[in-house]
Amino acid sequence: MKIQEIFTSLQGEGKNQGKPCLFIRLAGCNLHCRWCDTPTSQGAGMEMSLDAILEQVWRTNPSYVCITGGEPLLQVDELERLLASLHKRGAVIDIETNGTLDFSRLQPYASICMDVKCPSSGEVSHPALLAKIRHEDSVKFVVSNEADCRYAQDIMKTHPIKGEVFFSPVFGTDYAPVVKFVLTNNLPVRFQVQLHKILGVQ
């Protein structure tokens, strides 16, 4: 597998925010978001065998693992084998994906966090994939302005979402307009900032 890095930190986002987590960041991405906060993951990364990855993972004996990127689903066959091994050992697993590739074959092993790209990203997800989101999965809209918020609101109206929905402002932007939009429109979402960036951890 093409790996960018493996590290431990606190989960900074999503429904498991604040939990100690082992992150496996896969290399390679099929998008180029304007505000991408992990541009190095778009590179080739380093090739690691499944055994080598698992050996490094088991050193920390994690109870919670997050597979992120880049876009993990670009390596879906190898990823499925990795997930099966992690799942067999009882790890709780999240997969972060950009909402452009079908993730359903991985759902038996992990919960999905689908990042729906808003206009300010310069990229587009496939909202039809929201129909595959289960109650144990989640959806994230990274928003930087009111136009992004309105886009997310429209997506939520036209594509019913079973899982929890997060509004996450682009780090460093003014959060106030996003908070105001959520409250004014009484949106059924959780407003969430990136905890790891506030704490200054990886």
N, C-alpha and C positions, 0 to 999 in steps of 0.2 A: 504494500500500500504506500501511497505517497503521503507522508506525514510532514506537517509543518512544525509541530511541537507537541509535547506531552507535559503537562504541569498541573500542580494543585493550587487551588485558590478558593475564595468564596464565590459562589454563583452570584453574579451581579444583576441578573435579570430573570424575569419569568416567575412561574408559580413556586419555584424552589429558591428564590432569592435569599441570600444570606447563608445558605447551607454550604458546608465544606464539600468540595467537589474535585474530582479528577477530570481534567479536560483533555480530550484527544482532538487536536485541531488538524483536520485533513487539508492537504494542499490542493490548489486548483479551484477555480470558480468560473462559472459561465456568465457572470454579470460583472459590471464595473460601476458600482454605485458611486455617485459623486461624493458622498460623505462616508464612504467605507472606512471603518476604524481598524481594519486588519488587512491593509493592502499587501502585506508580505505574503499572505496566504494565497495570493493569486499566482505565486511562482510555482516552480516544479517541486519544491520540498525535498525530502530525503526518502529514499525507498527503504521500507522496513518490512520484514516478513511478519506474518501473523504471530508466529511464536515469539519473535523479538518484541513486538508490541505488548503481548500478554505478559511476558516476563517483566517488562518495565511496569506494567499496570499492577501486577500482583505484589510488587515490592511495597506498595502503599496500602494494599488490601482495601480498596475503596468500597463504600456502600452506595455511593452515588457517582455516576459517570455521565459526563455531557460530551456528546460528539458534535463538533462544530467545524467551521471552515473559515474561508472558502465555502464550497458547496459539497457536503459529504456524499450526496447522492450521485455525484459523478463517478464514484467508485462503488456502486451499489452491490455488486456481486461479492467483492471482498468485504465490504461493510457488513453484509448480512452474516458472513461467517464470523466476523469479529463480534457482532451483537449476540449471536447464538452462544458463543463462549462466555461472554460477560453475563448473559442472562442465566446460563446454567449455574454460575457461581452465586446467583442471587442478587446481583447488583441492580439498583434502580437506574434506568438509563433514559436520558433525554437526547433527542436529535434536533439540532437547529438547522432549518432548511429555508431556502429563499422562495419557495413556492413556485418553482418552475418545472419540477420533476415529480413524477408519481412516487409517493412514499408508502403506499399501502402494504407492500410486501414486508416492510420493516416494522409495522405496527404490532405484530405479535410479540416483539421483543422490547419495544420502547415507546415512550410517549413522544409525540411530535410537537415541535414549536415552529409553526409556519409563519415566516416573516413576509407579510404582504407589502410589496414595494409601492410606495406612494410617488406622486409626480416629481417631487423634489429630488428623488434618488436618480432620476434619469433612466430608470429601468422599469420593467413590467413583470409582475408575477402572473400566474394563471389562476384567477379566482375560482374557476370551476373545481379546483382541488379542495376548496373549502368544504365541499360536500363529503369529503372523506374524513374530516376532522371529527374525532369522538369526544365524549365528555372529558376523558383523561388527557386529551391533547390541549393545545392552546394556540392562539393566534396573536401576532404582534404587528402593530402598525408603527413604524418609526416616522414621526411627523416633525416638520420644521416650520410650518406656517398654517394659516387657516385653510388654504387650498388643500393641503394634505389632509387636514381634519375632515373637510367636506367630502373628499374622495373616500376616505375610510368610512365615513357615515353612509355614503351611498352604497359601498360594497356590503356593509352590514345589512342594509335594507333589502338588497337584491339577492344576497347569499346568506341564508340563515346559518349561524355558526353554533355548534353544540358546545364547544370548549370555551374556556375563559379567554377573554379578549383584553389585550394590553395596549395602551397608548404610551409610547415611549418617545419623548422629545429628543431630537438630535442633540448630543452633548455639546454644551457651550452656547446653545441658542436660548432665547428668552422663553422660559417655561410658561409665563403668565397667560399668553393668548391661548395656549393649549388647555390649560386648566379652566379658563373662562369658557372655552368652547364645550368642554366636557360637561361642565356644570349647567351652562345655559341650555344645552340640548338634552340634558339628563341622559347621557349615553350609558348603556350598560357595560362599561369598561372599567378597568383598573388603570389609573394613571401611575406610571412607574418611571423613575429615573435610574440610571445605571450606577448601582451601588459601588461596583469595583472601581469606577473612575473617581467617584467622590472620595473613596478610601485611599486611592493611589496604589491599588494592588493590580496584579496582572488579570 
